[in-house]
Amino acid sequence: MKILQDIAHRPWPLPSSLWNMQQKWRNLLFCHWPISPDILRPFIPSSLQLDTFNQWAWIGIIVFKMEGIYLRGMPIISVVPGFAEINVRTYVQYNGKPGIFFLSLDVGDWASLHIAKRWYHLPYQASDVIFRTESPLHYCQSKRRREQSIPAEFKVKYAPNSDIFIPKQGTIDHFLTERYCLYSTDLQGNLYSGEIHHQAWPLQHAEAEISSSTLLSPFGISITDVLPLFHFSKGVNTLFWNIKKLST
């Protein structure tokens, strides 16, 4: 598989060649806001350190279309139909290893809500998510279902507005996107890590109009007085390895 040979951009070696799942992410919008580390700290496990850039922590809302999920040995048939996802995340380190920590992931996909949620110990939320493209614009909106205790929604339209570039190490573009590990916790507080791999992000600067955003309301976080950074990517194919328990 060609993606396994494209590793020069990775910050550490591949864990092995025995990945177990491939996902195809398309037409992504990265929305990022700087935020005080003190505001985010209560939502991050004590075993993780907040990763900062210029002394700021960063919170991201990422919108994309999941084009397909493929299990190892089944490279042609996706195990689910395509669906849209909106996740809220921040950036952390564990023993010096940088990664992603998710605060929420809004999807309407049954497998994500009932299988991946338990498998990867990720905070998936049942939502009605609609995604459509009217080139060059992409539209996405989500609304948590009634059974969710705290309502939350997000609505955005966006488009790229620059040439494609590969983010350079040491830049904010690189810090916010080039991550090859996720961290999660279970209900007992155990910490887990999941390794991922993809080719370097083909990024573009983007313009976006967010007309509704309450995904951070459950955490009591307000970012309305800060201008976001927007990036677009046409997408990457991503490999996942089995999640591993790190600590209790």
MARBA-3410 file (N, C-alpha, C, O; in Angstrom, 1 decimal):
248
0.9,-1.2,0.0,0.0,0.0,0.0,0.9,1.2,0.0,1.8,1.4,0.9 ~ 0.7,2.1,-1.0,1.5,3.3,-1.2,1.6,4.2,0.1,2.7,4.7,0.4 ~ 0.5,4.3,0.8,0.5,5.2,1.9,1.4,4.8,3.0,1.9,5.6,3.8 ~ 1.7,3.5,3.1,2.7,3.0,4.1,4.1,3.3,3.8,5.0,3.3,4.6 ~ 4.4,3.7,2.5,5.7,4.1,2.1,6.0,5.6,2.3,7.1,6.1,2.2
4.9,6.3,2.4,5.0,7.8,2.5,5.1,8.2,4.0,4.0,8.5,4.6 ~ 6.3,8.2,4.5,6.4,8.3,6.0,7.4,9.4,6.4,7.6,9.6,7.6 ~ 8.0,10.1,5.4,9.1,11.1,5.8,8.5,12.2,6.6,9.3,12.8,7.4 ~ 7.3,12.5,6.5,6.7,13.6,7.3,6.3,13.2,8.7,6.0,14.1,9.5 ~ 6.3,12.0,9.0,5.9,11.5,10.3,6.9,11.9,11.5,8.1,11.8,11.2
6.3,12.2,12.7,7.2,12.6,13.8,7.8,11.4,14.5,8.8,11.5,15.2 ~ 7.3,10.2,14.2,7.8,8.9,14.8,7.5,7.8,13.8,6.6,7.9,13.0 ~ 8.2,6.6,14.0,7.9,5.5,13.0,6.5,5.0,13.1,5.8,5.1,14.1 ~ 6.1,4.3,12.0,4.9,3.6,12.1,4.9,2.5,13.2,6.0,1.9,13.4 ~ 3.8,2.3,13.8,3.8,1.3,14.9,4.0,-0.1,14.3,4.7,-1.0,15.0
3.5,-0.4,13.2,3.7,-1.7,12.5,3.0,-1.6,11.1,2.5,-0.5,10.8 ~ 3.1,-2.7,10.4,2.4,-2.7,9.1,1.0,-3.3,9.3,0.2,-3.4,8.3 ~ 0.6,-3.7,10.5,-0.6,-4.4,10.8,-1.7,-3.4,11.2,-2.3,-3.5,12.3 ~ -2.0,-2.4,10.4,-3.2,-1.6,10.6,-4.5,-2.4,10.5,-4.5,-3.5,9.9 ~ -5.6,-1.9,11.1,-6.8,-2.7,11.1,-8.0,-2.0,10.4,-9.0,-2.6,10.1
-7.8,-0.7,10.1,-9.0,0.0,9.5,-8.4,1.2,8.7,-7.5,1.9,9.0 ~ -9.1,1.5,7.5,-8.8,2.6,6.7,-10.1,3.5,6.6,-11.2,3.0,6.4 ~ -9.9,4.8,6.8,-11.0,5.7,6.6,-10.6,6.8,5.5,-9.5,7.1,5.4 ~ -11.7,7.2,4.8,-11.5,8.2,3.8,-12.2,9.5,4.2,-13.4,9.5,4.2 ~ -11.4,10.5,4.5,-11.9,11.8,4.9,-11.9,12.8,3.7,-10.9,12.8,3.0
-13.0,13.5,3.5,-13.1,14.4,2.3,-13.7,15.7,2.7,-14.5,15.8,3.6 ~ -13.2,16.8,2.0,-13.7,18.1,2.1,-13.8,18.6,3.5,-14.9,19.0,4.0 ~ -12.7,18.7,4.2,-12.6,19.0,5.6,-12.5,20.6,5.7,-11.9,21.3,5.0 ~ -13.2,21.0,6.8,-13.0,22.4,7.3,-12.4,22.3,8.7,-13.0,21.7,9.6 ~ -11.3,22.9,8.9,-10.7,23.1,10.2,-11.0,24.5,10.7,-10.5,25.4,10.1
-11.7,24.6,11.8,-11.9,25.9,12.5,-11.2,25.9,13.8,-11.4,24.9,14.6 ~ -10.3,26.8,14.1,-9.6,26.8,15.3,-9.6,28.2,16.0,-9.5,29.2,15.4 ~ -9.6,28.1,17.3,-9.6,29.3,18.2,-8.6,29.2,19.3,-8.5,28.1,19.9 ~ -7.8,30.2,19.5,-6.9,30.2,20.7,-7.7,30.3,22.0,-8.7,31.0,22.0 ~ -7.2,29.6,23.0,-8.0,29.7,24.3,-7.0,29.5,25.4,-6.0,28.8,25.3
-7.3,30.1,26.5,-6.4,30.0,27.7,-6.3,28.5,28.1,-7.4,27.8,28.3 ~ -5.1,28.0,28.4,-5.0,26.7,28.9,-5.8,26.4,30.2,-6.3,25.3,30.4 ~ -5.9,27.4,31.0,-6.7,27.3,32.3,-8.1,27.0,32.0,-8.8,26.3,32.8 ~ -8.7,27.5,30.9,-10.1,27.2,30.6,-10.3,25.7,30.2,-11.3,25.1,30.6 ~ -9.3,25.2,29.4,-9.5,23.8,28.9,-9.1,22.8,29.9,-9.5,21.6,29.9
-8.2,23.1,30.9,-7.6,22.1,31.7,-8.6,21.3,32.5,-8.4,20.1,32.6 ~ -9.7,21.8,32.9,-10.7,20.9,33.7,-11.3,19.8,32.8,-11.8,18.8,33.3 ~ -11.2,19.9,31.5,-11.9,18.9,30.6,-10.9,17.9,30.0,-11.2,17.0,29.2 ~ -9.6,18.0,30.5,-8.5,17.1,30.0,-8.1,16.2,31.1,-7.8,16.7,32.2 ~ -7.9,14.9,30.9,-7.4,14.0,31.9,-6.1,14.5,32.5,-5.3,15.1,31.8
-6.0,14.3,33.8,-4.8,14.8,34.5,-3.5,14.2,34.0,-2.4,14.7,34.1 ~ -3.6,13.0,33.4,-2.4,12.3,32.8,-1.9,12.9,31.5,-0.8,12.5,31.1 ~ -2.7,13.8,30.9,-2.3,14.4,29.7,-1.9,15.9,29.9,-2.4,16.5,30.8 ~ -0.9,16.3,29.2,-0.5,17.7,29.2,-1.1,18.5,28.0,-1.1,18.0,26.9 ~ -1.6,19.7,28.3,-2.1,20.5,27.1,-0.9,20.9,26.3,0.1,21.3,26.8
-1.1,20.7,24.9,-0.1,21.2,24.0,-0.4,22.6,23.6,-1.6,22.9,23.2 ~ 0.5,23.5,23.6,0.3,24.9,23.3,1.1,25.4,22.2,2.2,24.8,21.9 ~ 0.7,26.5,21.5,1.5,27.1,20.5,1.4,28.6,20.9,0.4,29.2,21.0 ~ 2.6,29.2,21.0,2.7,30.6,21.5,2.0,30.8,22.8,1.3,31.8,23.0 ~ 2.0,29.8,23.7,1.5,29.8,25.0,-0.1,29.7,25.1,-0.7,29.8,26.1
-0.7,29.5,23.9,-2.1,29.3,23.8,-2.5,27.9,23.6,-1.8,27.2,22.8 ~ -3.5,27.4,24.3,-4.1,26.2,23.9,-5.0,26.5,22.7,-5.4,27.6,22.5 ~ -5.4,25.4,22.0,-6.3,25.7,20.8,-7.5,24.7,20.8,-7.3,23.5,21.1 ~ -8.6,25.2,20.5,-9.8,24.3,20.4,-10.3,24.3,19.0,-10.4,25.4,18.3 ~ -10.5,23.2,18.4,-10.9,23.1,17.0,-12.3,22.4,16.8,-12.7,21.5,17.6
-13.0,22.9,15.8,-14.2,22.3,15.4,-13.9,21.8,13.9,-13.6,22.7,13.1 ~ -14.0,20.5,13.7,-13.6,20.0,12.4,-14.8,19.3,11.7,-15.5,18.5,12.3 ~ -15.1,19.8,10.5,-16.2,19.3,9.7,-15.7,18.5,8.5,-14.7,18.9,7.9 ~ -16.3,17.3,8.3,-15.8,16.6,7.1,-16.9,15.5,6.7,-17.8,15.2,7.4 ~ -16.7,15.0,5.5,-17.5,13.9,5.0,-16.6,12.6,5.1,-15.5,12.5,4.5
-17.2,11.6,5.8,-16.5,10.3,5.9,-17.0,9.6,4.7,-18.2,9.1,4.6 ~ -16.1,9.4,3.7,-16.5,8.8,2.4,-16.7,7.3,2.5,-17.4,6.6,1.8 ~ -15.9,6.7,3.4,-15.9,5.2,3.6,-15.0,4.8,4.7,-14.1,5.4,5.1 ~ -15.4,3.6,5.3,-14.6,2.9,6.3,-14.4,1.5,5.8,-15.3,0.8,5.5 ~ -13.1,1.1,5.8,-12.7,-0.2,5.2,-11.9,-1.0,6.2,-10.9,-0.5,6.7
-12.3,-2.2,6.5,-11.5,-3.1,7.4,-10.4,-3.7,6.6,-10.4,-4.0,5.4 ~ -9.3,-4.0,7.3,-8.2,-4.7,6.7,-8.7,-6.1,6.1,-9.4,-6.8,6.8 ~ -8.2,-6.3,4.9,-8.7,-7.5,4.2,-10.0,-7.3,3.4,-10.4,-8.2,2.6 ~ -10.6,-6.1,3.5,-11.8,-5.7,2.8,-11.6,-4.4,2.2,-12.3,-3.4,2.5 ~ -10.6,-4.2,1.2,-10.2,-2.9,0.7,-11.2,-2.2,-0.2,-11.1,-1.0,-0.5
-12.2,-2.9,-0.7,-13.1,-2.4,-1.7,-14.5,-2.0,-1.1,-15.0,-1.0,-1.6 ~ -15.0,-2.7,-0.2,-16.3,-2.5,0.3,-16.3,-1.7,1.7,-15.7,-2.2,2.6 ~ -16.9,-0.6,1.7,-17.0,0.2,3.0,-18.0,-0.5,3.9,-19.1,-1.0,3.4 ~ -17.7,-0.6,5.2,-18.6,-1.2,6.1,-19.8,-0.4,6.5,-20.7,-0.9,7.1 ~ -19.8,0.9,6.1,-20.9,1.8,6.3,-21.0,2.7,5.1,-20.1,2.9,4.4
-22.2,3.2,4.9,-22.4,4.3,3.9,-21.7,5.6,4.3,-21.4,5.7,5.5 ~ -21.4,6.4,3.4,-20.8,7.7,3.7,-21.6,8.5,4.7,-22.9,8.5,4.6 ~ -21.0,9.3,5.5,-21.7,10.2,6.5,-20.9,11.3,6.8,-19.6,11.3,6.6 ~ -21.5,12.4,7.4,-20.7,13.6,7.8,-20.5,13.5,9.3,-21.2,12.9,10.1 ~ -19.4,14.2,9.7,-19.0,14.2,11.1,-18.6,15.6,11.5,-18.0,16.3,10.6
-18.9,16.1,12.7,-18.3,17.3,13.2,-17.8,17.0,14.6,-18.5,16.5,15.5 ~ -16.5,17.2,14.8,-15.9,16.9,16.1,-15.3,18.2,16.7,-14.8,19.1,16.0 ~ -15.2,18.2,18.0,-14.6,19.2,18.8,-13.4,18.6,19.4,-13.5,17.6,20.1 ~ -12.2,19.3,19.3,-11.0,18.6,19.8,-10.0,19.7,20.3,-10.1,20.9,20.0 ~ -9.0,19.2,21.0,-7.9,20.1,21.4,-6.6,19.2,21.3,-6.7,18.1,20.9
-5.5,19.8,21.7,-4.2,19.2,21.4,-3.5,19.0,22.7,-3.4,19.8,23.6 ~ -2.9,17.8,22.9,-2.3,17.3,24.1,-1.0,16.6,23.9,-0.6,16.3,22.7 ~ -0.3,16.3,25.0,0.9,15.4,24.9,0.8,14.4,26.1,0.2,14.7,27.1 ~ 1.4,13.3,25.8,1.6,12.3,26.9,3.0,11.8,26.8,3.4,11.2,25.8 ~ 3.7,12.1,27.9,5.2,11.7,27.9,5.9,12.3,26.7,6.8,11.7,26.1
5.5,13.5,26.3,6.2,14.2,25.2,5.6,13.9,23.8,6.1,14.4,22.8 ~ 4.7,12.9,23.7,4.1,12.5,22.4,2.9,13.3,22.1,1.9,13.1,22.8 ~ 2.9,14.1,21.1,1.7,15.0,20.8,0.6,14.2,20.2,0.8,13.2,19.5 ~ -0.7,14.6,20.4,-1.8,14.0,19.9,-3.1,14.8,20.0,-3.0,16.0,20.3 ~ -4.2,14.2,19.7,-5.5,14.8,19.8,-6.3,14.3,20.9,-6.3,13.1,21.2
-7.1,15.2,21.6,-8.1,14.7,22.6,-9.4,15.3,22.1,-9.6,16.5,22.0 ~ -10.4,14.5,22.0,-11.7,14.9,21.5,-12.6,15.2,22.7,-12.7,14.5,23.7 ~ -13.3,16.3,22.6,-14.4,16.7,23.6,-15.7,16.2,23.1,-16.5,15.9,24.0 ~ -16.0,16.1,21.8,-17.2,15.5,21.3,-17.1,15.2,19.9,-16.2,15.8,19.2 ~ -17.9,14.3,19.4,-17.9,13.9,18.0,-19.4,13.7,17.6,-20.0,12.8,18.1
-19.9,14.6,16.8,-21.3,14.5,16.4,-21.5,13.8,15.1,-20.9,14.2,14.1 ~ -22.3,12.7,15.1,-22.5,11.9,13.9,-23.9,11.3,14.0,-24.6,11.3,15.0 ~ -24.4,10.9,12.8,-25.7,10.1,12.8,-25.5,8.7,12.4,-26.4,7.9,12.3 ~ -24.2,8.3,12.2,-23.9,6.9,11.8,-24.1,5.9,13.0,-23.5,6.1,14.0 ~ -24.8,4.9,12.7,-25.1,3.9,13.8,-23.8,3.2,14.3,-23.6,3.0,15.5
-22.9,2.8,13.3,-21.7,2.1,13.7,-20.8,2.9,14.6,-20.2,2.4,15.6 ~ -20.7,4.2,14.3,-19.9,5.1,15.1,-20.4,5.2,16.5,-19.7,5.2,17.5 ~ -21.7,5.3,16.6,-22.4,5.5,17.9,-22.4,4.3,18.8,-22.4,4.4,20.0 ~ -22.5,3.1,18.2,-22.7,1.9,18.9,-21.4,1.0,19.0,-21.4,0.1,19.8 ~ -20.5,1.2,18.0,-19.3,0.3,18.0,-18.1,1.1,18.3,-17.3,0.9,19.2
-17.8,2.1,17.4,-16.6,2.9,17.6,-16.5,3.6,18.9,-15.5,3.8,19.5 ~ -17.7,4.1,19.4,-17.8,4.8,20.7,-17.2,3.9,21.8,-16.4,4.4,22.6 ~ -17.5,2.6,21.8,-17.0,1.7,22.8,-15.6,1.2,22.5,-14.7,1.1,23.4 ~ -15.3,1.0,21.3,-14.0,0.5,20.8,-12.9,1.5,21.1,-11.9,1.1,21.7 ~ -13.1,2.7,20.8,-12.1,3.8,20.9,-12.3,4.7,22.1,-11.5,5.6,22.4
-13.4,4.4,22.9,-13.7,5.2,24.1,-13.8,6.7,23.8,-13.2,7.6,24.4 ~ -14.5,7.0,22.7,-14.6,8.4,22.2,-16.0,8.9,22.5,-17.0,8.2,22.5 ~ -16.2,10.2,22.8,-17.4,10.8,23.2,-18.4,11.2,22.0,-18.7,12.3,21.8 ~ -18.8,10.1,21.3,-19.7,10.3,20.2,-21.1,10.8,20.7,-21.5,10.4,21.7 ~ -21.7,11.7,19.9,-23.0,12.2,20.2,-23.9,12.0,19.1,-23.6,12.2,17.9
-25.1,11.5,19.4,-26.1,11.2,18.3,-26.7,12.5,17.8,-27.3,13.3,18.6 ~ -26.5,12.8,16.5,-26.9,14.0,15.9,-27.4,13.8,14.5,-27.1,12.8,13.9 ~ -28.2,14.7,14.1,-28.7,14.7,12.7,-27.7,15.6,11.9,-27.8,16.8,12.2 ~ -26.9,15.1,11.1,-25.9,15.9,10.4,-26.1,15.8,8.9,-26.2,14.7,8.3 ~ -26.2,17.0,8.3,-26.5,17.1,6.8,-25.3,17.7,6.2,-24.8,18.8,6.7
-24.8,17.2,5.1,-23.6,17.7,4.4,-24.0,17.7,2.9,-24.4,16.7,2.3 ~ -23.7,18.8,2.2,-23.9,18.9,0.8,-22.8,19.8,0.2,-22.3,20.7,0.8 ~ -22.6,19.6,-1.1,-21.6,20.4,-1.9,-22.3,21.0,-3.1,-22.9,20.3,-3.9 ~ -22.1,22.3,-3.2,-22.5,23.0,-4.5,-21.2,23.8,-4.9,-21.1,25.0,-4.6 ~ -20.3,23.1,-5.6,-19.0,23.6,-5.9,-19.0,25.1,-6.3,-19.8,25.5,-7.1
-18.1,25.9,-5.6,-17.1,25.5,-4.7,-17.4,25.5,-3.3,-16.6,25.2,-2.4 ~ -18.7,25.7,-2.9,-19.1,25.8,-1.6,-19.5,24.4,-1.0,-20.0,23.6,-1.7 ~ -19.2,24.3,0.3,-19.7,23.1,1.1,-20.5,23.6,2.2,-20.3,24.6,2.8 ~ -21.6,22.8,2.5,-22.5,23.2,3.5,-22.6,22.0,4.5,-22.7,20.9,4.1 ~ -22.7,22.4,5.8,-22.9,21.3,6.8,-23.6,21.9,8.0,-23.4,23.0,8.4
-24.6,21.1,8.5,-25.3,21.5,9.7,-25.6,20.2,10.5,-25.8,19.2,10.0 ~ -25.5,20.4,11.8,-25.8,19.3,12.7,-26.7,19.8,13.9,-26.6,21.0,14.3 ~ -27.5,18.9,14.4,-28.3,19.2,15.6,-28.4,17.9,16.4,-28.8,16.9,15.9 ~ -28.1,18.0,17.7,-28.2,16.9,18.6,-29.6,16.4,18.7,-30.5,17.2,18.7 ~ -29.8,15.1,18.8,-31.1,14.5,18.9,-31.7,14.8,20.3,-31.0,15.1,21.2
-33.0,14.7,20.4,-33.7,15.1,21.6,-33.3,14.3,22.8,-33.4,14.9,23.9 ~ -32.8,13.1,22.7,-32.3,12.3,23.8,-31.1,12.9,24.5,-30.7,12.5,25.6 ~ -30.4,13.8,23.8,-29.2,14.4,24.4,-29.6,15.4,25.5,-30.5,16.1,25.3 ~ -28.9,15.3,26.6,-29.3,16.1,27.8,-29.1,17.6,27.5,-29.9,18.4,28.0 ~ -28.0,18.0,26.8,-27.8,19.4,26.5,-27.8,19.6,25.0,-27.0,19.0,24.2
-28.8,20.4,24.5,-28.8,20.6,23.0,-27.6,21.3,22.5,-26.9,22.1,23.2 ~ -27.2,20.9,21.3,-26.0,21.6,20.6,-26.2,21.5,19.1,-26.7,20.5,18.6 ~ -25.8,22.5,18.4,-25.9,22.5,17.0,-24.8,23.3,16.3,-24.1,24.1,17.0 ~ -24.6,23.1,15.1,-23.5,23.8,14.3,-24.0,23.9,12.9,-24.5,22.9,12.3 ~ -23.8,25.1,12.3,-24.1,25.3,10.9,-23.1,26.2,10.2,-22.8,27.2,10.7
-22.6,25.7,9.1,-21.5,26.4,8.4,-21.5,26.2,6.9,-22.0,25.2,6.4 ~ -21.1,27.2,6.2,-20.8,27.1,4.8,-19.3,27.6,4.6,-18.9,28.5,5.2 ~ -18.6,26.9,3.6,-17.2,27.2,3.5,-16.7,26.8,2.1,-17.3,26.0,1.4 ~ -15.5,27.4,1.8,-14.9,27.1,0.5,-13.4,27.4,0.7,-13.0,28.3,1.4 ~ -12.5,26.7,-0.1,-11.1,27.1,-0.1,-10.9,28.4,-0.8,-11.7,28.7,-1.7
-9.9,29.2,-0.5,-9.6,30.4,-1.2,-8.1,30.6,-1.4,-7.6,31.8,-1.5 ~ -7.3,29.5,-1.5,-5.9,29.7,-1.8,-5.4,28.4,-2.5,-6.2,27.5,-2.7 ~ -4.2,28.5,-3.0,-3.6,27.3,-3.6,-3.3,26.2,-2.5,-3.3,26.6,-1.3 ~ -3.1,25.0,-2.9,-2.8,23.9,-2.0,-1.3,24.1,-1.5,-0.4,24.4,-2.3 ~ -1.1,23.9,-0.2,0.2,23.9,0.4,0.3,22.8,1.4,-0.7,22.4,2.0
1.5,22.3,1.7,1.8,21.3,2.7,2.4,22.1,3.9,3.4,22.8,3.8 ~ 1.8,22.0,5.1,2.2,22.8,6.2,3.6,22.5,6.6,4.1,21.3,6.7 ~ 4.4,23.5,6.9,5.8,23.3,7.3,5.9,23.2,8.9,5.2,23.9,9.6 ~ 6.8,22.4,9.3,7.0,22.2,10.7,7.4,23.5,11.4,8.2,24.3,10.9 ~ 6.8,23.7,12.6,7.1,25.0,13.3,6.0,26.0,13.1,6.0,27.1,13.7
5.1,25.8,12.1,4.1,26.8,11.8,2.8,26.4,12.5,2.6,25.3,12.9 ~ 1.9,27.4,12.7,0.6,27.1,13.3,-0.2,26.1,12.4,-1.0,25.3,13.0 ~ -0.1,26.2,11.1,-0.8,25.3,10.2,-0.4,23.8,10.5,-1.3,22.9,10.6 ~ 0.9,23.6,10.7,1.4,22.3,11.0,0.9,21.8,12.4,0.5,20.7,12.6 ~ 1.0,22.7,13.4,0.6,22.4,14.8,-0.8,21.9,14.9,-1.1,21.0,15.6
-1.7,22.6,14.1,-3.1,22.3,14.2,-3.6,21.1,13.4,-4.7,20.6,13.7 ~ -2.8,20.6,12.5,-3.3,19.6,11.6,-2.5,18.3,11.6,-3.0,17.2,11.5 ~ -1.2,18.4,11.7,-0.3,17.2,11.6,-0.2,16.5,12.9,0.7,16.7,13.7 ~ -1.2,15.6,13.2,-1.3,14.8,14.4,-1.5,13.4,14.0,-2.3,13.0,13.2 ~ -0.7,12.5,14.7,-0.7,11.1,14.3,-1.0,10.1,15.4,-0.6,9.0,15.5
-1.8,10.7,16.4,-2.1,9.9,17.6,-3.4,10.5,18.2,-3.5,11.8,18.3 ~ -4.3,9.7,18.7,-5.4,10.2,19.5,-5.3,9.6,20.9,-4.9,8.5,21.1 ~ -5.8,10.4,21.9,-5.9,9.9,23.2,-7.4,9.9,23.7,-8.2,10.8,23.3 ~ -7.8,8.9,24.5,-9.1,8.9,25.0,-9.1,8.2,26.4,-8.1,7.6,26.8 ~ -10.2,8.3,27.1,-10.4,7.7,28.4,-11.7,7.0,28.5,-12.7,7.3,27.8
-11.7,5.9,29.3,-13.0,5.2,29.6,-13.7,5.8,30.8,-13.2,6.7,31.5 ~ -14.8,5.2,31.2,-15.6,5.7,32.3,-14.8,5.5,33.6,-15.2,6.2,34.6 ~ -13.9,4.6,33.7,-13.1,4.3,34.9,-11.9,5.2,35.0,-11.1,5.1,35.9 ~ -11.6,6.1,33.9,-10.5,7.0,34.0,-9.2,6.4,33.4,-8.2,7.0,33.4 ~ -9.3,5.2,32.8,-8.1,4.6,32.1,-7.8,5.4,30.8,-8.7,5.8,30.1
-6.5,5.6,30.5,-6.1,6.3,29.4,-5.7,5.4,28.3,-5.1,4.4,28.5 ~ -6.1,5.7,27.0,-5.8,4.9,25.8,-5.2,5.8,24.8,-5.3,7.0,24.8 ~ -4.5,5.1,23.9,-3.9,5.8,22.7,-4.2,5.0,21.4,-4.1,3.8,21.4 ~ -4.5,5.7,20.4,-4.7,5.1,19.1,-3.8,5.7,18.0,-3.8,7.0,17.9 ~ -3.0,4.9,17.4,-2.0,5.4,16.3,-2.8,5.5,15.0,-3.6,4.7,14.7
-2.5,6.6,14.2,-3.0,6.8,12.9,-1.9,7.2,12.0,-0.9,7.6,12.4 ~ -2.2,7.1,10.7,-1.2,7.5,9.7,-2.0,7.9,8.4,-3.0,7.3,8.0 ~ -1.5,9.0,7.8,-1.9,9.4,6.5,-0.8,10.2,5.8,0.2,10.6,6.5 ~ -1.0,10.5,4.6,0.0,11.4,3.9,-0.1,12.8,4.5,-1.1,13.2,5.1 ~ 0.9,13.6,4.3,0.9,15.0,4.8,-0.4,15.7,4.3,-0.8,15.6,3.1
-1.0,16.6,5.2,-2.2,17.2,4.8,-2.0,18.2,3.6,-1.1,19.0,3.6 ~ -2.8,18.0,2.5,-2.8,19.1,1.5,-3.8,20.2,1.9,-5.0,20.0,1.8 ~ -3.3,21.3,2.4,-4.1,22.3,3.0,-4.3,23.5,2.0,-3.6,23.7,1.1 ~ -5.4,24.2,2.2,-5.7,25.5,1.6,-6.3,26.4,2.7,-7.0,25.9,3.6 ~ -6.0,27.6,2.6,-6.7,28.6,3.4,-8.1,28.6,3.0,-8.5,28.3,1.8
-9.0,29.0,3.9,-10.5,28.9,3.6,-11.2,30.1,4.1,-10.7,30.8,5.0 ~ -12.4,30.3,3.6,-13.3,31.3,4.1,-14.5,30.5,4.5,-15.0,29.6,3.9 ~ -15.1,30.9,5.7,-16.3,30.2,6.2,-17.2,31.1,6.9,-16.8,32.2,7.5 ~ -18.5,30.8,6.9,-19.5,31.6,7.6,-20.2,30.6,8.5,-21.0,29.7,8.1 ~ -20.0,30.8,9.8,-20.6,30.0,10.8,-21.9,30.7,11.3,-21.8,31.8,11.9
-23.1,30.2,11.0,-24.3,30.8,11.3,-25.0,30.4,12.6,-25.9,31.0,13.1 ~ -24.5,29.2,13.1,-25.0,28.7,14.4,-23.9,27.8,15.0,-23.3,27.0,14.3 ~ -23.6,28.0,16.3,-22.5,27.3,16.9,-22.8,27.2,18.4,-22.5,28.2,19.1 ~ -23.2,26.1,18.9,-23.4,25.9,20.3,-22.8,24.5,20.8,-23.1,24.0,21.8 ~ -21.8,24.0,20.0,-21.2,22.8,20.4,-20.3,22.9,21.6,-20.0,21.9,22.3
-19.9,24.1,22.0,-19.1,24.3,23.2,-20.0,24.7,24.4,-19.4,24.8,25.5 ~ -21.2,24.9,24.2,-22.1,25.2,25.3,-22.1,24.2,26.4,-22.2,24.6,27.6 ~ -22.1,22.9,26.1,-22.1,21.9,27.2,-20.9,22.0,28.1,-20.9,21.6,29.3 ~ -19.8,22.7,27.7,-18.6,22.8,28.5,-18.5,24.2,29.1,-17.6,24.5,29.9 ~ -19.5,25.1,28.8,-19.5,26.4,29.3,-18.4,27.3,28.8,-17.9,28.2,29.4
-17.9,27.0,27.6,-16.8,27.7,26.9,-17.4,28.6,25.9,-18.2,28.3,25.1 ~ -16.9,29.9,25.9,-17.3,30.9,24.9,-16.1,31.3,24.1,-15.0,31.7,24.7 ~ -16.2,31.4,22.8,-15.1,31.8,21.9,-15.6,32.9,21.0,-15.0,33.2,20.0 ~ -16.7,33.5,21.3,-17.4,34.4,20.3,-16.6,35.7,20.1,-16.8,36.4,19.2 ~ -15.7,36.0,21.1,-14.9,37.3,20.9,-13.5,37.0,20.3,-12.7,37.9,20.3
-13.3,35.8,19.7,-12.0,35.5,19.1,-12.2,35.1,17.6,-13.1,34.3,17.3 ~ -11.5,35.7,16.7,-11.6,35.3,15.3,-10.9,33.9,15.1,-9.8,33.7,15.6 ~ -11.6,33.0,14.4,-11.0,31.7,14.1,-10.0,31.7,13.0,-10.1,32.6,12.1 ~ -9.2,30.7,12.9,-8.4,30.3,11.8,-9.2,29.2,11.0,-9.6,28.3,11.6 ~ -9.2,29.4,9.7,-9.9,28.4,8.8,-8.9,27.7,7.9,-8.1,28.4,7.3
-8.9,26.4,7.8,-8.2,25.7,6.8,-9.2,24.7,6.1,-10.1,24.2,6.7 ~ -8.9,24.5,4.8,-9.6,23.5,4.1,-8.7,22.4,3.6,-7.5,22.7,3.3 ~ -9.2,21.2,3.5,-8.4,20.1,2.8,-9.4,19.3,2.0,-10.5,18.9,2.4 ~ -8.9,18.9,0.8,-9.7,18.0,-0.1,-9.8,16.6,0.5,-10.7,15.9,0.2 ~ -8.8,16.3,1.4,-8.9,15.1,2.2,-7.7,14.2,2.1,-6.8,14.4,1.2
-7.7,13.1,2.9,-6.7,12.1,2.9,-7.3,10.8,3.2,-8.5,10.7,3.8 ~ -6.6,9.7,2.9,-7.0,8.4,3.4,-6.1,8.1,4.6,-4.9,8.3,4.6 ~ -6.8,7.5,5.6,-6.2,7.4,7.0,-6.2,6.0,7.4,-7.2,5.3,7.3 ~ -5.1,5.5,8.0,-5.0,4.2,8.5,-5.0,4.2,10.1,-4.5,5.1,10.7 ~ -5.7,3.3,10.7,-5.9,3.2,12.1,-5.3,1.9,12.6,-5.4,0.8,12.0
-4.7,1.9,13.8,-4.2,0.7,14.5,-5.1,0.5,15.7,-5.8,1.4,16.1 ~ -5.0,-0.7,16.3,-5.8,-1.0,17.5,-5.4,-0.1,18.6,-4.3,0.3,18.8 ~ -6.4,0.3,19.4,-6.2,1.2,20.5,-5.5,0.4,21.6,-5.7,-0.8,21.8 ~ -4.6,1.2,22.4,-3.9,0.5,23.4,-4.1,1.3,24.7,-4.1,2.5,24.8 ~ -4.1,0.5,25.8,-4.3,1.1,27.1,-2.9,1.5,27.6,-1.9,0.8,27.5
-2.9,2.8,28.1,-1.6,3.4,28.6,-1.4,3.4,30.1,-0.4,3.0,30.6 ~ -2.5,3.7,30.8,-2.4,3.8,32.2,-3.8,3.7,32.9,-4.8,3.7,32.2 ~ -3.8,3.6,34.2,-5.1,3.5,34.9,-5.1,4.7,35.8,-6.1,4.9,36.6
END
